[in-house]
Amino acid sequence: MAVTLNHLIVHCHDNGATAAFLTHILGLEAHRSLAHFAIVQVGETSLDLIETTEPITSRHFAFLVSEQEFDAIFARICDAGLPYWADPFRKEAGRINHWDDGRGVYFDDPDGHLLEIITRPYGSGGLQAEHVNPLLIRD
């Protein structure tokens, strides 16, 4: 059996609201409940949302999507009036990136986790890409 990532536990303040946000924005099936978790299925891996009253440390989640899925998700981001950025440092507001000759955009979930959708895996365009991923460029 190959090793696969089964689930990640994600802290949130309202697991129902966060699950609804994720499933709507990403175009996923409705979440399911399992004891104190709201389960959002993303391919073979699930995000198991658990509520906390403590401050939440922001985490980053990147989703590889098709060009068509990117269009649909990006439209929902814009329709919801969500701020978005071309970079993980939130410096290039209102823009998308074209790293690896694909498209990518960053946005926040209701709990401040940084979400990213990309159409090409990091580094997949190599140094030959018109828009080389900045992670491949060494100073």
Rosetta blueprint (number, residue, H / E / L):
1 M L
2 A L
3 V L
4 T L
5 L L
6 N L
7 H E
8 L E
9 I E
10 V E
11 H E
12 C E
13 H L
14 D L
15 N H
16 G H
17 A H
18 T H
19 A H
20 A H
21 F H
22 L H
23 T H
24 H H
25 I H
26 L H
27 G L
28 L L
29 E L
30 A L
31 H L
32 R E
33 S E
34 L E
35 A L
36 H L
37 F E
38 A E
39 I E
40 V E
41 Q E
42 V E
43 G L
44 E L
45 T E
46 S E
47 L E
48 D E
49 L E
50 I E
51 E E
52 T L
53 T L
54 E L
55 P L
56 I L
57 T L
58 S L
59 R L
60 H E
61 F E
62 A E
63 F E
64 L E
65 V L
66 S L
67 E H
68 Q H
69 E H
70 F H
71 D H
72 A H
73 I H
74 F H
75 A H
76 R H
77 I H
78 C H
79 D H
80 A L
81 G L
82 L L
83 P L
84 Y L
85 W E
86 A L
87 D L
88 P L
89 F L
90 R L
91 K L
92 E L
93 A E
94 G L
95 R L
96 I L
97 N E
98 H L
99 W H
100 D H
101 D H
102 G L
103 R L
104 G E
105 V E
106 Y E
107 F E
108 D E
109 D L
110 P L
111 D L
112 G L
113 H L
114 L E
115 L E
116 E E
117 I E
118 I E
119 T L
120 R L
121 P L
122 Y L
123 G L
124 S L
125 G L
126 G H
127 L H
128 Q H
129 A L
130 E L
131 H L
132 V L
133 N L
134 P H
135 L H
136 L H
137 I L
138 R L
139 D L
